[in-house]
Amino acid sequence: MLHILGQTMVKHTLLQEYIVDLTNCVTQILDLTITPIAIPTIAVSSAPAGPVCVGTPVTFTATTANAGVSPSACNYTFNLLDSWGDGWNGNTMSVLQGSTVVATLSFAADENCWPCTANSLSQTVSLQSGQTYTLFWNPTPTSGTYPGEVGINVVNPSGTTIYSMPFFSQALKGTTLTTINANCSSSTIAWQVNGVAVAGANASTYTTSSLNPSDVVTASIVANSACVSSTAVVSSPSTLVVNPLIIPSVVVTSSNSSACQGTAVTFTAAGSPANVAVAAFCNYTFNMLDSWGDGWNGAQIRVMNGTTIVATLTGPTYSYPSPGFLSQTVSLQSGISYSLVWNAAGAYPEEVGVQVINSSGVNVYSMGYYSEALAGTTLATICSRLSFSVPLPVEFKWLAYCRSYKCNIH
C-alpha cells in the first residue's frame, strides 16, 4: 500500500495497473508542437537556356527550397602544421575581416624537443556567413622563426579543405595567403553529369563547356537542419539541349569537263547540309576607336532593337599619346534587325571611330574619323544572322591554267 496525501493507492502487480483515488488535484496541460519533417526540393536551370552546340560554355544554377534555415555564423577549422615538431617558432597568421583581426593563429610547442616529430594543432574560428575574410601570414618576427617548417590548411564547416599551404613556403611570409568567402549553409549541393558526381562542384552554380549531346545534368541536395529530411534529393534533369557540331562540306561541279579559253563554264556548288540550323544568339564585336587617345569625351553610340537599348558604347579608356582602342562584345538575336545610333556626339566627335564585326569575323560596318556630321544619326542597320547555306555566302576562288591547248580549271 502507498499513501499519497491521505489517500490510498493500491498496486496490482500482476495486471500492472494503478488505481489512484485523488481529490483536489490540479491538472496541468502541456502544449507540444509537432513540426512535420520537410522534404527539400531542388531545380536546375541553365544559361543560355539552349539549344547550344558542343563546346559552348553553360552555367547551371540550382534553386532550392525547404532546406531549413542556415546559421548566421559557423566554425572554420585552421589546421596548423609543423614539419619539425617544435611548433611555429614565433610565426603567426591572422584571420582578417578587412583590417580587423578576427583571430590570431599561433602554434607553441617544445622548442627543445629531441627527437622531434612533425605535429599539428587545430584552431577553430567562428566566421559570419556571407562575409569575406583573408588569411595573412604576419611578417614579424623576421629571424629565427624557421618559416620553411610552417604549413596550414583551412577546412570549411562541411569538412572540405578549401586551402592548403605546404611546407617550404617561406616566400609567402608577409603576404595574404587566401580569401575565404564564409558560407554557413546548412545544406550541401552536388552536381552530377550522367549520374556521376562532378569533383569539386558543390556550389549553387556549375559552369562547363564539356557537355556532349546525350549528357544529362542534375544537382542534388543534402540538408542538415532541424525537422528537415537528410535524405539526398536529386533534381529533375536539365532541359538543356546540346546539339552536335556539324561540319559542312561542299562539292563543286562544272557544266563542262574541259573547255578552251573563252568558253563560258558554269560552276555549281552543292553543300551538305544545305542549311544548318540558325543559332538563337550570336556575338557581334564593336571596335571603338579614338584617334587622339583621350577616350570618346562623352560620345555614345547605342545598339538599338527598335526603341530598346541593347548596349551602349562609350569608347576606349585614356591611352594618350597612343590612339585608343577597345572591343565590346554584344549578343544579338538571330533574325532580328538592330540599328547603330550615334546618340551623343561628345566634345570631340571628329576623334570617334567604330567598326562592327559579325560572328564570322567579317567587318560589316566601319565609320572612320572625322565623321562628326553623322552624330545624332543612325549609322547602320545590322541584321544578325549566324548560319551556313550554299551557294551564298560561301566564297569560291578559282585557279585556271592552260597546258597543251587544253584549259584545266581547279
C-alpha positions as CSV (number, residue, x, y, z in Angstrom):
1,M,0.0,0.0,0.0
2,L,1.1,3.5,-0.8
3,H,-0.4,6.6,0.9
4,I,-0.5,9.9,-1.0
5,L,-1.9,12.9,0.7
6,G,-4.0,10.8,3.0
7,Q,-5.4,8.8,0.0
8,T,-4.9,5.2,-0.7
9,M,-3.3,3.8,-3.9
10,V,-3.5,0.1,-4.5
11,K,-1.0,-1.5,-6.8
12,H,-1.9,-4.7,-8.6
13,T,1.4,-6.1,-9.7
14,L,0.1,-8.9,-11.8
15,L,-2.1,-6.7,-14.0
16,Q,0.4,-3.9,-14.0
17,E,-2.4,-1.3,-13.4
18,Y,-2.6,1.6,-11.0
19,I,-5.8,2.7,-9.2
20,V,-5.5,6.2,-7.8
21,D,-8.2,7.9,-6.0
22,L,-7.2,11.5,-5.6
23,T,-9.2,14.6,-4.7
24,N,-8.4,18.3,-5.0
25,C,-5.7,17.6,-7.7
26,V,-4.6,20.2,-10.3
27,T,-4.4,19.1,-13.9
28,Q,-1.5,20.6,-16.0
29,I,-1.8,20.7,-19.8
30,L,1.4,20.6,-21.7
31,D,1.5,22.3,-25.2
32,L,3.7,20.3,-27.5
33,T,4.2,21.5,-31.1
34,I,5.0,18.7,-33.6
35,T,6.8,20.0,-36.6
36,P,6.5,17.8,-39.7
37,I,9.6,16.7,-41.5
38,A,10.2,19.0,-44.5
39,I,11.4,17.5,-47.8
40,P,13.9,19.7,-49.6
41,T,13.4,20.4,-53.3
42,I,16.0,21.4,-55.9
43,A,15.5,22.5,-59.5
44,V,18.1,23.2,-62.2
45,S,18.2,25.9,-64.9
46,S,20.8,26.9,-67.4
47,A,22.2,30.0,-69.1
48,P,21.9,30.0,-72.0
49,A,18.7,28.1,-71.9
50,G,19.7,26.4,-75.2
51,P,19.8,24.8,-77.6
52,V,23.6,25.1,-77.6
53,C,26.4,23.5,-79.6
54,V,29.0,21.2,-78.3
55,G,31.8,23.2,-76.7
56,T,29.5,26.2,-75.6
57,P,30.1,27.3,-72.0
58,V,27.0,26.8,-70.0
59,T,26.3,27.9,-66.4
60,F,23.8,25.8,-64.5
61,T,22.0,27.2,-61.4
62,A,20.4,25.1,-58.6
63,T,17.4,26.6,-56.8
64,T,16.5,25.0,-53.5
65,A,13.5,25.2,-51.1
66,N,12.5,23.7,-47.8
67,A,16.2,23.1,-46.9
68,G,16.0,24.7,-43.5
69,V,17.5,27.9,-42.1
70,S,21.2,28.4,-42.3
71,P,23.0,29.7,-39.2
72,S,24.4,33.2,-39.3
73,A,27.8,32.0,-38.2
74,C,29.8,28.8,-38.4
75,N,33.1,27.3,-37.5
76,Y,36.1,27.1,-39.9
77,T,39.0,24.9,-38.8
78,F,42.6,26.0,-39.3
79,N,45.0,23.1,-39.1
80,L,48.4,24.5,-38.1
81,L,51.2,22.1,-39.4
82,D,54.8,21.8,-38.2
83,S,57.3,19.7,-40.1
84,W,59.9,19.6,-37.4
85,G,57.8,19.2,-34.2
86,D,58.9,22.3,-32.2
87,G,55.9,24.5,-33.1
88,W,55.8,27.6,-35.3
89,N,58.8,29.2,-33.5
90,G,57.1,32.5,-33.2
91,N,55.4,32.6,-36.6
92,T,51.8,33.8,-36.5
93,M,48.9,34.2,-39.0
94,S,45.9,36.5,-38.8
95,V,42.3,35.9,-39.9
96,L,41.2,39.3,-41.1
97,Q,37.9,40.9,-42.0
98,G,39.1,44.0,-43.8
99,S,41.7,45.4,-41.4
100,T,40.1,43.9,-38.3
101,V,41.8,40.9,-36.8
102,V,39.2,38.2,-36.1
103,A,41.7,35.6,-34.9
104,T,45.4,35.1,-34.5
105,L,46.8,31.7,-35.3
106,S,49.9,30.6,-33.4
107,F,51.5,27.2,-32.5
108,A,53.6,26.9,-29.4
109,A,55.4,23.6,-28.7
110,D,58.5,22.3,-27.0
111,E,61.3,24.1,-28.9
112,N,63.9,22.0,-27.1
113,C,62.4,18.6,-28.1
114,W,64.6,15.8,-29.2
115,P,63.9,13.7,-31.0
116,C,61.2,15.9,-32.6
117,T,58.3,14.6,-34.8
118,A,56.0,16.5,-37.1
119,N,52.8,17.6,-35.4
120,S,49.8,19.8,-35.8
121,L,47.3,21.9,-33.9
122,S,43.7,22.7,-34.9
123,Q,42.2,26.1,-34.1
124,T,38.5,26.8,-34.7
125,V,37.3,30.3,-35.7
126,S,33.7,31.4,-36.0
127,L,33.0,33.3,-39.2
128,Q,29.9,35.2,-40.2
129,S,28.1,33.7,-43.2
130,G,28.2,35.9,-46.3
131,Q,31.3,37.8,-45.1
132,T,34.7,37.8,-46.8
133,Y,37.9,37.1,-44.8
134,T,41.6,36.9,-45.6
135,L,44.3,34.7,-44.2
136,F,47.5,36.7,-43.7
137,W,50.9,35.4,-42.7
138,N,52.3,38.1,-40.4
139,P,55.8,39.3,-41.4
140,T,57.3,39.5,-37.9
141,P,59.5,38.2,-36.4
142,T,61.9,38.2,-39.3
143,S,64.6,35.9,-38.0
144,G,64.9,32.7,-36.0
145,T,61.4,31.5,-36.9
146,Y,62.1,28.7,-39.4
147,P,59.2,29.6,-41.7
148,G,60.0,26.7,-44.0
149,E,58.6,24.4,-41.3
150,V,55.2,26.1,-41.3
151,G,52.2,24.7,-43.1
152,I,48.5,25.2,-42.9
153,N,45.2,24.1,-44.3
154,V,41.7,25.5,-43.9
155,V,38.6,23.3,-43.6
156,N,35.1,24.6,-44.0
157,P,32.1,23.5,-41.9
158,S,31.3,20.7,-44.4
159,G,34.7,19.2,-43.9
160,T,36.1,20.2,-47.2
161,T,39.7,21.6,-47.4
162,I,39.4,24.9,-49.2
163,Y,43.1,26.0,-48.9
164,S,46.4,24.3,-48.2
165,M,49.9,25.7,-47.9
166,P,52.7,23.1,-47.9
167,F,56.0,23.3,-46.0
168,F,58.9,25.2,-47.5
169,S,56.6,28.1,-48.5
170,Q,58.6,30.7,-46.7
171,A,58.5,33.0,-49.7
172,L,54.8,33.7,-48.8
173,K,55.6,35.1,-45.4
174,G,54.3,38.7,-45.2
175,T,51.6,38.1,-47.8
176,T,47.8,37.3,-48.0
177,L,47.6,33.5,-48.4
178,T,43.9,33.2,-49.4
179,T,40.5,34.7,-49.3
180,I,37.7,33.0,-47.5
181,N,34.1,33.6,-48.5
182,A,32.3,32.3,-45.4
183,N,29.3,30.1,-46.3
184,C,27.3,28.6,-43.4
185,S,24.7,26.9,-45.5
186,S,23.0,24.1,-43.7
187,S,22.8,22.1,-46.9
188,T,25.2,20.6,-49.3
189,I,24.8,20.8,-53.1
190,A,26.5,18.4,-55.5
191,W,26.4,18.3,-59.3
192,Q,26.2,15.2,-61.5
193,V,26.7,14.6,-65.2
194,N,25.2,11.3,-66.3
195,G,24.7,10.4,-62.6
196,V,28.4,10.7,-61.8
197,A,29.4,13.4,-59.3
198,V,31.5,16.2,-60.6
199,A,34.6,16.6,-58.5
200,G,34.6,19.9,-56.6
201,A,31.3,21.1,-57.9
202,N,29.4,21.9,-54.7
203,A,28.3,25.5,-55.2
204,S,24.9,26.6,-56.3
205,T,26.2,27.2,-59.8
206,Y,28.2,24.9,-62.1
207,T,29.9,26.0,-65.3
208,T,31.1,23.7,-68.0
209,S,31.9,23.7,-71.8
210,S,32.5,19.9,-72.0
211,L,28.9,18.6,-72.5
212,N,28.1,16.1,-75.2
213,P,24.7,15.9,-76.9
214,S,23.4,13.0,-74.8
215,D,24.7,14.3,-71.4
216,V,22.3,14.6,-68.5
217,V,23.0,17.3,-65.9
218,T,21.4,17.0,-62.4
219,A,22.0,18.5,-59.0
220,S,21.4,17.0,-55.5
221,I,20.9,18.5,-52.1
222,V,21.5,17.0,-48.6
223,A,20.0,19.2,-45.8
224,N,21.4,19.4,-42.3
225,S,18.7,21.3,-40.4
226,A,16.2,20.5,-37.7
227,C,13.0,18.9,-38.9
228,V,14.3,18.6,-42.5
229,S,14.9,15.3,-44.1
230,S,18.6,14.5,-44.5
231,T,18.0,12.1,-47.4
232,A,19.6,13.2,-50.6
233,V,17.2,14.7,-53.1
234,V,18.1,14.7,-56.8
235,S,16.7,17.3,-59.2
236,S,15.0,16.6,-62.5
237,P,17.4,16.6,-65.4
238,S,18.3,19.9,-67.0
239,T,16.2,20.6,-70.1
240,L,19.2,22.0,-72.0
241,V,19.6,20.6,-75.5
242,V,23.2,20.2,-76.7
243,N,23.5,19.8,-80.5
244,P,26.4,18.1,-82.1
245,L,28.8,20.1,-84.2
246,I,28.0,19.7,-87.9
247,I,30.9,20.1,-90.3
248,P,29.6,21.3,-93.6
249,S,31.1,20.1,-96.8
250,V,30.8,21.5,-100.3
251,V,31.2,19.8,-103.7
252,V,31.8,21.9,-106.9
253,T,30.8,20.7,-110.3
254,S,31.1,22.3,-113.7
255,S,29.0,22.4,-116.8
256,N,31.9,21.2,-118.9
257,S,34.6,18.7,-118.0
258,S,37.0,20.5,-120.3
259,A,36.9,23.8,-122.1
260,C,39.1,26.1,-124.1
261,Q,39.9,29.7,-123.3
262,G,37.0,32.0,-123.8
263,T,34.3,29.2,-123.3
264,A,31.7,30.0,-120.8
265,V,31.7,27.5,-118.0
266,T,29.1,27.3,-115.2
267,F,30.2,26.1,-111.8
268,T,27.7,24.8,-109.2
269,A,28.4,24.4,-105.5
270,A,26.4,21.9,-103.5
271,G,26.7,21.9,-99.8
272,S,25.9,19.3,-97.2
273,P,23.9,20.0,-95.1
274,A,22.1,22.5,-97.3
275,N,21.1,24.6,-94.3
276,V,22.5,24.4,-90.8
277,A,20.1,25.5,-88.0
278,V,20.4,29.1,-87.1
279,A,21.7,29.8,-83.7
280,A,19.4,31.7,-81.3
281,F,22.0,34.3,-80.4
282,C,25.5,35.2,-81.7
283,N,28.1,37.6,-80.6
284,Y,29.0,40.8,-82.6
285,T,32.1,42.7,-81.8
286,F,32.1,46.5,-81.7
287,N,35.6,48.0,-82.0
288,M,35.6,51.5,-80.5
289,L,38.4,53.7,-82.0
290,D,39.8,57.0,-80.7
291,S,42.3,59.0,-82.8
292,W,43.7,61.2,-80.0
293,G,43.9,58.7,-77.1
294,D,41.8,60.5,-74.5
295,G,38.6,58.5,-74.9
296,W,35.4,59.5,-76.5
297,N,34.9,62.6,-74.4
298,G,31.3,61.9,-73.7
299,A,30.4,60.4,-77.1
300,Q,28.0,57.5,-77.0
301,I,26.8,55.0,-79.7
302,R,23.9,52.7,-78.9
303,V,22.9,49.3,-80.3
304,M,19.1,49.5,-80.6
305,N,16.3,47.0,-81.1
306,G,13.6,49.3,-82.1
307,T,13.3,51.7,-79.2
308,T,15.0,49.3,-76.8
309,I,18.6,50.0,-75.9
310,V,20.6,46.7,-76.2
311,A,24.0,48.1,-75.5
312,T,25.8,51.4,-75.1
313,L,29.3,52.0,-76.4
314,T,31.2,54.7,-74.5
315,G,34.6,54.4,-76.1
316,P,38.0,53.3,-75.0
317,T,39.9,54.4,-71.9
318,Y,42.6,57.0,-71.8
319,S,45.7,55.9,-73.7
320,Y,47.4,59.2,-74.9
321,P,49.7,59.6,-76.7
322,S,48.6,56.3,-78.4
323,P,45.3,56.1,-80.2
324,G,42.6,54.4,-78.2
325,F,41.0,51.0,-79.0
326,L,38.5,48.9,-77.1
327,S,36.4,46.0,-78.2
328,Q,32.9,45.4,-76.8
329,T,31.0,42.1,-77.5
330,V,27.2,42.3,-77.8
331,S,25.0,39.2,-78.0
332,L,22.4,39.7,-80.7
333,Q,19.4,37.5,-81.5
334,S,19.5,35.8,-84.9
335,G,16.9,37.1,-87.4
336,I,16.4,40.4,-85.6
337,S,17.3,43.8,-87.1
338,Y,19.3,46.2,-84.9
339,S,20.3,49.8,-85.5
340,L,23.6,51.5,-84.6
341,V,22.7,55.0,-83.4
342,W,25.2,57.8,-82.6
343,N,23.1,59.3,-79.8
344,A,25.7,61.6,-78.1
345,A,28.3,63.5,-80.1
346,G,30.7,64.2,-77.3
347,A,33.2,67.1,-77.1
348,Y,35.4,65.9,-80.0
349,P,33.2,63.8,-82.3
350,E,35.9,64.0,-85.1
351,E,38.0,61.7,-82.9
352,V,35.4,58.9,-82.8
353,G,35.5,55.8,-85.0
354,V,33.8,52.4,-84.9
355,Q,33.8,49.1,-86.6
356,V,31.3,46.2,-86.4
357,I,32.5,42.6,-86.8
358,N,29.9,39.8,-87.2
359,S,30.2,36.4,-85.6
360,S,32.1,35.1,-88.6
361,G,34.8,37.7,-88.2
362,V,33.6,39.8,-91.2
363,N,33.7,43.6,-90.9
364,V,30.1,44.6,-91.7
365,Y,30.4,48.3,-90.9
366,S,33.1,50.9,-90.4
367,M,33.0,54.6,-89.6
368,G,36.3,56.4,-89.8
369,Y,37.5,59.5,-88.0
370,Y,36.2,63.0,-88.9
371,S,32.7,61.7,-89.3
372,E,31.2,64.2,-86.9
373,A,28.5,65.1,-89.4
374,L,26.9,61.7,-88.6
375,A,26.5,62.4,-84.9
376,G,22.8,62.2,-84.0
377,T,22.0,59.8,-86.8
378,T,21.5,56.1,-87.4
379,L,24.9,54.8,-88.7
380,A,23.9,51.3,-89.8
381,T,21.3,48.6,-89.7
382,I,22.5,45.2,-88.5
383,C,20.7,42.1,-89.5
384,S,22.0,39.5,-87.0
385,R,22.4,36.1,-88.6
386,L,24.5,33.1,-87.9
387,S,24.0,30.4,-90.5
388,F,25.6,28.4,-93.3
389,S,24.0,27.9,-96.7
390,V,25.1,27.4,-100.2
391,P,25.8,28.8,-102.7
392,L,25.8,32.0,-100.6
393,P,27.6,33.4,-98.5
394,V,30.4,30.8,-99.4
395,E,33.2,32.4,-101.4
396,F,35.0,30.3,-104.0
397,K,38.3,31.1,-105.6
398,W,39.2,29.5,-109.0
399,L,42.7,28.9,-110.4
400,A,43.0,28.4,-114.1
401,Y,46.0,27.4,-116.1
402,C,46.5,26.2,-119.8
403,R,48.7,23.4,-121.0
404,S,49.0,21.7,-124.4
405,Y,46.0,23.6,-125.8
406,K,43.7,22.4,-123.0
407,C,42.5,24.5,-120.1
408,N,42.1,22.9,-116.7
409,I,40.1,24.7,-114.1
410,H,40.6,23.8,-110.3
